[in-house]
Every structure is written in structure tokens, then in C-alpha cells.
Amino acid sequence: MQKLTIALAGQPNVGKSSLINAISSSRLKVGNFSGVTVEKTEVTFKWCDDISCSEYDMHIIDLPGAYSLSDYTIEEKVTKSFIQSEEYDLIVNVVDATNLQRNLLFTAELLESGKKVVVALNMIDEAQKEGIKIDEKILSEILGAPCIKTSATDHTGIDALKNAIVEVYKKDQYVSKLKYSDHIEEEIGKIVNFFEEKRYKNDIPYRILAIRLLQEESETYKMMHDDPIWIELLPLIRSSLEHIYIHSDSKDIEQIFKDEHFAFAKGAKMEAMEISSMRAKNLTQKIDNILINKFLGIPIFLFFMWGLFQLTFTLGAIPVDIIDEFFASIGEAAKGVFGEGTLGSLIGDGIVPGVGAVVMFLPNIIILFIGIALLETTGYMSRVAFLLDGFFHRFGLHGKSFIPLVTGFGCSVPAYMAARTLKNERERLITLFIIGFMSCGARLPVYVLFVGAFFSQEHAGSILFFIYISGALFGLVAAKVLKTFVFRGENEPFVMEMPKYRLPSLRLIWHTVYSQAKSYLKKAGTFILAASMLIWFASNYPKNETLAQEYQVKIEQATSEQIALEFENEFNKISLENSYLGKTGYVLEPFFEPLGFDWRMSIAIATGLAAKEVVVSTMGVLYSLGGDVTENNQGLMQMIKKEIPFASAISFIVFVMIYLPCLAASMVFVREAGSWKYLVYLFLFTTVTAWIMSFIVYRVVLAL
């Protein structure tokens, strides 16, 4: 069995992920490229070709989507480094058949690599619907690489693509048909002849090496610099470049080769593609005329988001009571098994309420992630970014900032990473600073808990939507402040390509939602579990045996069950206030008291710095210690409503909405911002803003 390593490369939004699923029908292995946080998807499977029935062990590596082999973004750096430096057998270049010319610009750069290439004309079904006809045989002749029509949706051409991969792999030599203007070809020939005369030994083909030298590719220059041949080669390169400059009327070598790629891609498209109908494209334009309309676009977007949050609360609330009762019964059962002693209390009053308080909001999280994934995969999010560009510029942001910001509604970690697409350093830093204002999925349980406790079911979805929009508006105001006083500078012009409207891939949505839900439950089963145990310990120790005996006597001598219950609750309250956790809460209370927080709310806010889910688990432990909870089986929402005033609850929501993201997100923020000092600035900025806004809201609600 022969092993075949394949690099899967293409521009963003060409359907690489769907195609790799269709090719392999296997479970993907997801990790990161070495040294960076860019996601790396790999898959291995066996294939028996139709001709010789030889069996191949195919290993596909899905490279990050890149518009070119440049160093503009970290994704492009990773793709370029892999294409030029790593060991593999061939490249499968995935091309969007509905945008042939644009995609062939990247194909031209891949052909320059000197590697064997197979071109997958993906989404050919959509191209045909739009009246686009591509002659793949002519295109194959032009490129010097086989072009296979494919569709990941209906598995068109998948077997043909596999056979083409094997056929190209078997070929001893690969000769690209990518050609340049005569004056450039002349200079390439001179350098190739020089290498041949010198019988220069190098693993890179002479033509590819000559092209890289003329393109002033830095890694190639570094490689050649210490070679003895460099002394004679350098004057030849200088002479060749001067000749090219004269013919091109420019000394910008990067732009000169971009123009060459454009001319090649346009010529290839004109030769191989024919458009017979524009009906589908007109439909797309009609939809865009509504969704990107300057008057209707933003209201439509807000309506979609309002609908999403209505569904998040309404549907998510259905299983919440069931899950809550389930964990309450587990807690009671644990006490029954392990007794009312230390172990029973740890499990029944600490672990179970803490973890259960987080798990019961999993349905809300899943619904929110599904909604965001649907909006992204249909191509709608790119339209909203285009629509909001002018509006965002008023606040010192870029239209492209919308993508990381809306990603922040799911999780701040990938949102910080998504900000890499912003090339302007100032706009990228501003975006990084306000991503935390977009309420992540971990904050959702806090909102659902308080909204469910203080508002009616019919209004809860609208309140939840209002919370998220308020956070976003706070973020925009914060961006304006940062732009005005900290990150001054000119905005860059906005450029964003809009993908075609497509039906979402259920498999990709499942993969996304499953990964997020798995991550959420993993936190509940590990980090939240540990935090719940720590909070239980801090809330139960040190023990006061004298006080315990005193109240035990009072409870035994009580004349009624009601009086005994009152003594028990009073003892629990005094014990909690004198515990390690209570003492810590009282230390923090002066800072939070002007916001209407008691010591327990202060503790919850502090533990939320580790992970926002811990806010709920902390309350699950602190507010479930009273005897009336177990006796009357009241849920956490009822306890919150009973113990916390309405104004304090609103103030608490505002603080949670604004203050520093979780520990994991903060670490990613440092890596993306480039310095620890920015984390200090972020902590001060968000904490001060959260305190001021919570104070204002608390006073206003009290006044009303």
C-alpha cells in the first residue's frame, strides 16, 4: 500500500470542508498547525483506483483558506509556508466554479510552486444553475493540470477526483503551463540557462527557483545568500529586474506579478467558460437589494437577531425545569446515600448544584450556536458586514470587524482569533478591546437565570435580545472612545467579497454545534466541577462546633417545625457569613455595595473572572444552602427572585455584560494583542466601565 499525502488548498468560501467530507466520508481530525493557533484539519482513508486497483493510503491536510500565497494574514502565512516548505505529494486546488476568474488567481500561484496540482471545480451544480458552462478539458490544457467538476452537495465527480489524484501522483514529472509576458519569460530563461551552465544542484526546479528570485521571495533569497553561486547570480537578477521594470513601467514587483496572474486567469476564463443565462444571479441580486438596502437592511438584521433570541429563550426554557429537577433529585439521592455529613454535603450541596446550574442552560447554548452557524453558512453574515461598514466607520471600526464581533456572541476565543483578518493594527486592537462587550455563550446562563426569575415568559425573549443589543451598543460607544483618545488614525477603505447564498450544510452545522456543546460540557465536568468543590469548601469552613451545638439545641427544643426551620436557616446564614467565602465576600462588598450587590453577588462576580459559567455555579452553591430549598424544592430562579432586589439584579446583569472575559479568552487576547500590557488595560477599561454603567443603571432603576 502506497501512502499519498495531499495538501487541500483554496480561497475562503469555496467549500473545502464539505469536499473533504465528501471525499473521505470519515471522521475529521482537528488540531492546530505547529506554533500557531490556526486550525488544522486532517483525514486519512484508503482508496483503490479503477485502473490498476492499487490500494492507496490517502492523507489529506486541509490548509487554511487563503486568497494568495502572501504574508498578509496568519492563515496565508501558514498556507504559504506549508506549500513551499513541507513534504507532500500533490496539491488539490479547490475552486469555486461560480467565481472562476477570482479563484484562478490563487491557482496561478499554486502552479508556480512546482508541485503537482489537481483542480477541483467545486460547486459545479450551482454554476450550472446560474447558466455557467465550463469546458474542463480546455481548462486542463491551459493550466497543465487536470480539472475535475465536483459538487460536495450531491457527490458529483468525487470518484473522478480521486482517480485524477492517483493519476497525477504516478507521473514522474510535472510541467506547469503557466506563462508570463514575453519580457518576463525572457528573463526567466536567462536565469535557468545560468543554472544549467553551472550545473547547480538544488531540490527546487530551475524554472520555479528563477521565478521566486524574480519575485524577490525572501525565504529563497535567504537560502541562496550563503551559496557561492550567489556572487555571480546577483548581478544577473538585478539586470533581469531592470529589464522587467522597463517593460512594466513599474518597480513594484509584487504588483507586476499580480497583473500577470490576473491576465492569465482572465484569459483562461474567457477560453474555458461561457455564460448562457443570468437568471440565478438576478435572483441573488434581488435578494441583496432587500437585505443590503440602506433603509431595510439593519431592521431586517435586528429582526433576525430578535427572532434568534426569542427561540433561544422560549425553546431553551422547555427542558430547563426538567434538568433542574433531575439534578435536585440527584443531590437528594447523594445525601441519602452518603448521609448528611461532610461527603454528602460536598456532593449534594456543592458538586451537584454547581454543575447542574451550568448544565441546565445547555439547551439555550445549543440553540444560540445553531442560529449563528445558520446565519454564517448561508452567506448572510458577510452581507451584514458590508451593510454595517459605513455605520461602523463612525465608531472607528471596519466593516470586517463585524465578523469577529458577531463570533463573540458564541465564544470570545475564536472571536479574538477572527480579528486577524483586519490588516490595520489600530482597527484590529479596537476590535479586540470591544469583543468582550458582545455577550458570549458563557454569559447566557446568567442572563437566562435572572431574566427567568424577574420577567414573565412572554417578555423574556425580548429582554434577552435587549441585553445582547445593549452590550453591542456599549461596545460601539467604547470603540468610539478608544478611537478618539487612544488609537487615533485614519480608517482603511472597506473591501469584502460576498459569497453566494447557499443552503447550509447540516453536517458542518452539526460539527460546529457539537464542538461548542462538547467544550461547554467539558468545562462543566472539569473546571466547573473543581470550582464548585472549591466554593463548597470555602463556604463550609472553618467549622464553629460551639455555634453548631447551640443551634442544634434550639432546633431540638423548637415547639413547631416552622420554628425549627427558621433556626436551621439562621444557622446556615451565620455559618456562611463566617466562612472563608463569606469573609472574602465582605472584603469585596464595599467595592460592589454602591451597585446593590451583597457579599454573595460580589463572590459570584469575582469567580466569574475564571469562567462566566462559574457565576451561575457559585450562585447554585451559595443560594441553595438554606433548608427551605430542599424542603419546598424551590429552584435557583425562585431563590434568586426571593433574595435579590430587582434593581440589584439589573445592575448585576449590566456588570456581567461588560466586565473582563474568562481566563481562557484573556490568554488568547494577550496572544492576539501582542503584549501583556494590553490585558492590564483591558481589565482596567472593562472593570471601570462595568462599575460606572452598573452604578448608573442601579440608581435609575431605584428612582423609577
N, C-alpha and C positions, 0 to 999 in steps of 0.2 A: 504493500500500500504506500502510495506517494503522498507526502504532505504538501499542501498548496496554501501558501499564505497570501491573502488578498487584502489590499487596502481599499476601503469603500469611501470614495471622495465625491463631493459635490457642494453646490451652493446651498444656503439655507432654504427651507421650504420646498425641496424637490422630492420629498417622500422617501428619504434614505431609510428611516426607521421602519416604515411599512414594508419596504422592499426587502430589507434584511430578514424580517419576519416571514415574508412570503418565500424567500429563497431557502431558508433553513427549517422553518416550522419547528424551531427549537427554542428552549428557554434561553434568554439573553443573560450574559454575564456582564454586570455593570460595575465599574470601578472608576479610578482616576488615572490619567496619564502621569507618569513619574515626575514628581517635582512641582506639579500644578494641580489646581482644583477643577480642571476641565474634565467632564465626564468621558469615560472610555467604555464603549460597548463592544463586546466580542461575542462571537458564536462559532462553534465548531460542529461540523456534521460530515457525514460520509456521502459520496456521490459516485455512481457508476455511469461512465459516459456511454452513449448509444453506439459508438463506432467500434471501439475495441473492448468495451465492457471492463476496462481497467478501473480499479477502485481507488478513489482519492479521498484523503482526509483533508477537508477544506476548513481553513481557519480564516474567518472574516473579521477585520478590525474596522469598525465604523469611525472614521475620522470626523472631527468637529466640522460643521458647515462653515465654509469659507468662500468669500467672493473672489479671492485671489490668493496667490502664494506670497503674501506680504507680511510685514511685521506690525500692521496697524492694530490688530486685536490679539488677545492671548490665544483665541481659537485659531486664528490664521497662523500665528507663530507655531503652534503645536502641529498643525497640518503641514506647514512648510517644512518643519524640522523632520517630521516623520517621512514625508515624501522624498526628501533629499538625503537623509542620513540612515534611516532604519533598513533592516533586511526584510524583504518581502518579494514575492514573485511577480505580481502584476497589480495594476490599478483598475478597479471598476468605477468608472466615472458616471454617476447618476445625473441625468439631465432632465429638466422639466420640458417636456415636448411642447407645452403651450407657450414657453418663453425661450425658444431655441437660440436666438442670437445672443441674448444676455448670458445664457449658460455656456455657450461655446467660447466665451471669453476666458472662462476658467479652464475649459477643455484645452484651449491653446497652451496655457501654462503647464498643464499636466503633460502634454505631448513634448514640451521642452525638457521634461525631466529625464527623458531617455529610457523610461521604464515601459514595459508592455502595458497597453491600455485596451480595455473593452468599454464601449459606451452603451449605457442602458438608457434608451429614450423612454423615460418613465412617464406615467400618466397619459399614455397614448390614447386611452379611451376618452379623456377629457379633451384632448386635442382634436379628435375626430368629431366630437360633439360641436366644437367651435368651428368646424369646417376646415381644419388644418390638415393637410396631407404632406407627409414626409416620405421621401424616397430614401429608405435606409441604405440601399445598395450604392446609390450615388454618394451619399454622405460618407459611407465607409471608404469609398475610393478617395474622396477628398481628404479625409482625416488620416488614412492609412491605418485605421483601427476598425474592427467590426462594430457595427451599430445595431443593437437589438431593440425592437419595440417591446416595451413591457408595461404592465399595469399591475401594481401590487394589490389593487382592489379586487380584480377578477382573475388574478394569476396568469394573465396573458404573457407569453414569452418567457416564463420563468425557466422552463427546461431548456429552451433555446439559449438563454443567457448562460446557464451552467455549461452547456456544450461548448459555447464560444469561449468561455473561460479556460476550459481544458485545452481547446484547440490552440489558443494563443500561447498558453503555457508550454505546449510542446514545441513551439517554434524556437529555433536556435537564436535567431537574430530579430531585432525589431528596428524598423526604419520609419521614423515619423515623416509624414508628408507635409508637415507644417513648413511653409515657405514665407520668406520676407521679401521686401522690396529688393530690387537688383543691387543697389549700393550696399545694403547690409549683407546680402548673400555673398557679395564680392569680398567683403572684409572677413566674414566667417571662413571663406575658402582660404584666404591668406594665412590665417592662424592655424587652420587644420593642416595646411601644407607644411608649415613650420614644425608642427608636432611630428608629422610623418618623417620629415627630413632628419629630425633629431632622434627619431625612434623613441619618443618619450613614453615611459611606462606609467600608466595610470588606470585605475579601475573605471573611471568615467570615460565614455566615448569622446573622441576628439571634438566632434561637432557640438555635443552638449557642453563640453568644457569651454569651447570657444564662445558659445552663446552666453554662458554665465559670466565670462570675463568681460564681454562687451556690455552686459547688463550691470556691470560693477557690483556683482553679488559679493557681499562682504565675506561670507564664510569661504568662498572659493579663493578670494584674494589672500585671506589668512593662510589657507592651505598651501598656496603657491609661493608665498612670500619668502619662505626659508629654503626653497628649492633652488639649486644652482642655475637652472634654466631661466629663472625669473629675470636675471640681469639682461639677457638678450630679448626676452619676451616683452618686457615693459615698454620699450620704445615702439615695438610693433603695435601694441594695444593703443598707445597714445596716438599713433599715426592713423589707425583704423577709426578711432573715435572722432578725430578731427574730420575725417572724410565723411562720416555719418552725420556729424553736426552740420556740415556744409549743405548736404543734400536735404536735411530735415529742417533747416532754418531754426534750429533749437539746440541747446546744450542740456536739456532735461532728458537724460537717457531713459528714465523711468516712463515719462510721458511718450517718448518716441516709440518704445516697445508696446505701450498700451495702445497707441494708434495702429501699430502693426497687427496686434491681436484683434482689434476692432475691425480692421479691413478684412482680415482672414475670416472672422466669424460672420461678418455681413455677406461676404462672397459665398461662403459655404451655405448660408441660409437661403440666399437667392437661387443657388443652384439646386438645392435639395428640397425646398419647401414651397408649397403652394396653398394659398388660402382661397377656398371656394365659397365660404359663407361666413357671415359675421353675426349670425343670429344669437348665439350663446353669449358672445361678447357684449352685444347690445343689452341683453338681459342683465349682465353684470353691471353695466353702466347705469341701467335703470335703477337697480338696487342701490348702487353707490350714490346716485342722485338723491335718494331719500336718506340713507344712513349717514352720508357725509354732508348733507345740507346744512348750511351755516345757521339756519333757524331751527330745523327739526332735529339735527344730529345729536346735540347734547341732551335735549329732553328725552329722546329715544334711548340713549345710553343710560340715563338716570332711571328710566322706567325699567330697563332690563335689570339693572342692579337692584332696584327696589323689589322686583319680582323674585330675584335670586334670594334675597334676604327674607322675604315672606316665606318662600319654600323652606329655607334653612330653619326657620323657627317653627313653622306650622308642622311640616313633616317630621322634623327632628324631635319635636316635643312628644310625638306619639309613643316612642319606646322609652322615653326618659323615666317615666314613673315606674315602668316595669323593671328597668335596670336598677333604679334606686331601691325598690322593694327587694329585688334579688340580693343586692349587696347588704341591705339591712338584715335580711334573713340569715345570710352567711355570717354576719357579725354576731347575731344572737346564737347561731349554732356553734360558733367558735367559743363563745363564753360558756355554752352548755358543755362542750367537750373539755375545754381547758380550765374551766372554773372561773371564779371572779378574781383570781389572784393576778400576779404580775403578767404571766404569759397570756392569760385570757384577755386581760385589758389591752396588752400590746397588740394582739391580733384583732380583737373585737372593736376596740376604741381607737386604735392607731392605724394599722395597716389597711384593714377593710374599708373604713370610712374615707381614708385618704386616697387610696387607689380608686375606690368606687366613685368618689366625687369627680374624678377625671374621666373615667371610662364611660360614665353615663352620658357624656356630651359627645361621644364618638359619632353618633348619627348626624349631629349638626355639622361636625367637621367634614364628614364624607360628602354631605350634600353641597357644602360650600366649595369643596375641591372639584366636585363633578361640574358645577356651574362654571367655575373659572376655566377648567380644562375645555369645556364645550365652546366657550367664547374664544379661546385661543386657537383651537384646532380648526374652527370654521373660517378663520381669516379675519374675524370681526375686530379683534384687538388691534391689529395693525391699522385698520381704518380709524379707530378711535384715537390712536396716537397721531395720525395725520390730522384728524379733526381738531384735536386739542393743542396742536403745535402753537398756533397764534396766541391762544389763551395762556399756555404755559410760559411763553416768552415774556409775558408781563410780570411773571414771578421769578424770572431769572433761570428758568428751566428750558429744556429741549423737548421737542415732541417725542423723541426717543426715550425720554425719561419715563414716559407713561408705562412702558413695558416692565421695568423693574419695580415701579410703584405699584402697579396692579398685581404683580407677582408677590409683593409684600402682603397682600391680603391673605395669601396662602401661608407663606413662611418667609421670614426675613433673610434666612441664609441664602437660598437661591436668588432672592431679590438683590442682595448685595453683589452677588456674582454677575447678575444680568446687567449691572451698571457698567460693566466693562465695554459695552458697545458704544458708550459715549466717549468720543475721542478728545473732547475738550476737557482739560483737567479740572477747571473751575466748576463746570456744569456737572461733571461726574461727582465731585466732592459734595456739592449742594444736594444732589440726588441721594447720595449715601447718607447724608445727615438727616434727611426727612423721610427715609424709608420706614423708620420706626414709627412714624405717625400713622402709617397705614396698618390698621389693626390686623395682626397675623392670626392664624387659626388657633394659636395657643391662648389668645385673649378671648376668643369666642365663648368658651365655657364660663368665664367671669361675667360677660355680658348677659348670656342666657340665664345664668343664675339670678342676677339682680333684676333683669327685665321680667323674668318669670315670677319673681317674688313681689314686684311692685306695680306691674301693669297687667291689664287684662289680656286674655288670649288673642282677641281680635285686633288689639293695637300693638301687640308685641313685635310682629314683623316690621311694622313701620318704625317703631322705636329703634329696633336693631339697625335698620337701614340708616336712620338719622345719626346713630352713634358712629357708624362707619364713615358716612359722608362728613360728619363734623371733624373726625380725625383727619380726613384728607384735606379739608379746608384749613385746619390748623397747620398742617404740613405746608400748604401753599403759602400761607402767611409767613411761616418760619423761613421758607425758601426766599421770600422777598427780603426779609430782614437780613439773612445771610448774604444775599446778593448785594444788598445796599451797603452793608457795613463791614463784611468780611471778605467775601470772594468777588471782588469787583472785576469787571472785564466785559468785553463785547461778546454777544451771542453769536453762535455759528449758524449759517444757513441750514435749513432743515431738508434732509433728503431721506426718504424712506420708501421702499418698494412695497406695494401691497400685493400679497399672494391672492390667488384665485379663491373664490368662495368654494368650499369643499364640504362634503358630508364628513363629520368627524369619524375618525377610526375608533370604534368601540374598544378594540384591543389596546390601542395606545392610551385611551382614557382610563381603561381598567388598570393598565400598568402604572400610570401616574397616581391614580387614587389609591391603589393598593399599596404603593410605596410610601405615600404620605400617611395612610392609616396605620401601616405596619410600624413606621417610625414613631407615630403618636403612641401606639400601644407599647412599643419597646420602651419609651420613656416612662409610661405608666408602670411597667413591670420591673423597671430597674431604678432609674433616677428618682422617680416619684415615690416608689416603694421605700427607698433609702431615706428620702426626705420625710416621708410620713412617720417612719420609725424614729428618726431624729427628733421630729416635732413632738411625737408622743412622749419620748423620754424627757425632753426639756419641759413639757407641760405637766409631767407627773412627779418630777423630782426637783428639790430634795423632799423627802417624806417628813411629815410632822406627826410622829406617833402620839404625842400628848394630845394634839388637836383632834386626831382621828378617834382616840378613845373617848374624849369629851363628847364629840358629836354622836358617837355610837351609843353612848348612854342616853343622850337626848332622844335619839331615834327610837330606842327600845322603850323609853318611858312616854312616848307620844300617845295622846289619847285617841288619835284617829290617823288613818292612812294619809290624809291630806297634810296634816301637820308633820308627819314623818317624812313625807316627800319634800316639804318645804325645808326641813332641816338638812336633808340629803343634798338638795340643790345649793343651799347656803354653804355647806361644807365643800362641795365641789368648786364653787366660786372662789372661796377663800384660798383653797389649795392651789387653784390655777393662778390666782393673783400672786401667790408667794413662790411659785415655781421659777425655774431658770427662765422659762419663756415669758412668764408674766413680768419678771424683773426687767428683762430685755425690752418688753413692750412698754413698760413705764419709763424706761430711759428714752425711748423713741417718741413717746407720747407728746412731750412739749413741742416737738417739731411738727407733728401732724395734728395736734389739737385744734389749731385755728381752721383746719379743713373739716372738722367734725368727726375725726377718726378716734375711736377708742383704742386701747392698747392692743386688742386682738386684731383690729384692722391694720394697725401700724406694723404688727408682726407679719401679716399676710403680704403687705406691700414689700417689706424687706426680703422675705423669702422669694418673692416674685422676680428678684434680680437673677436668681439661678435659672428659673424657668417659669413662665407665666401660668402654666398648669398648676404649679405648686401653690399659687394663690388660692385656688379652689380646694386643693387637698388640705391646705393649712386650715381653712375655714371648716372643712369637713371634720377635722380633728377638734378644733377649738370650740365650735358651736354644737358639737354632738356629745359633749361631756355631761350635760345636765341630765338628771334622772328622768325628767318628763319626756325626753326624746324617746327613750326605749319603752317607757310605759305607754305613751299615747301614739307611738310610731309616727311622729311628725317628721317630715323630710327636711332637708337642709334649707330649702326655699322658705318653708314656714318659719324656721328658726331665724333666718336672716331678716325676714319681714318683722318678726317679733322683737329682735334685739337691736336692729339698726334703724335710726330715724331716716325718713325719706330724703331729706337734704344731704345727710351724710352719705347715703347710698349713691346719689347723683354725683357728689364730689368724688367719691371713690372711683366711680366709672371713668370720670374725666382723668384722674391721675393715672389709672391703669392704661388708658388710651394713649397717653403721651410719654410716660417715663421710659427709661432705658430698656431696650430689648433684652432677651435672655442671654445667659453667659455664652452659649454656643454661637449665637448671632453676633455678639460683641467681638468674639475672637475672629470671626470671618470679616467683620467690619475693619478691624485693625489690619488684617492682611490686604484687604482691598484698598483701604485708605493709604496704606504705606507707612504708618507711624503710630506708635502708642500714644503720642500726644493728642492725636485726633480722638482717641477713645476718652481721654480725660475731658476734652472739650465737649464731646457728645454727652457724657454723663452730667456735666455741669449744665449744659444747654437744655437737655430734656428734663432734668430734675427741677431746675428753676422754673422752666416754662410750665411743667405739670403742677408745681406748687401754686404758682400765680393763678393759673386758669382754674384750678380746683377751688382756691380761696374765693375767687370772683363768683364762680357758679354756686358755691355753698351759700354765700351771702345773699345772692339774688334769689335763690330758692327759698331761703328762710324768710326773706322780705315778702315774697309772694304768698 
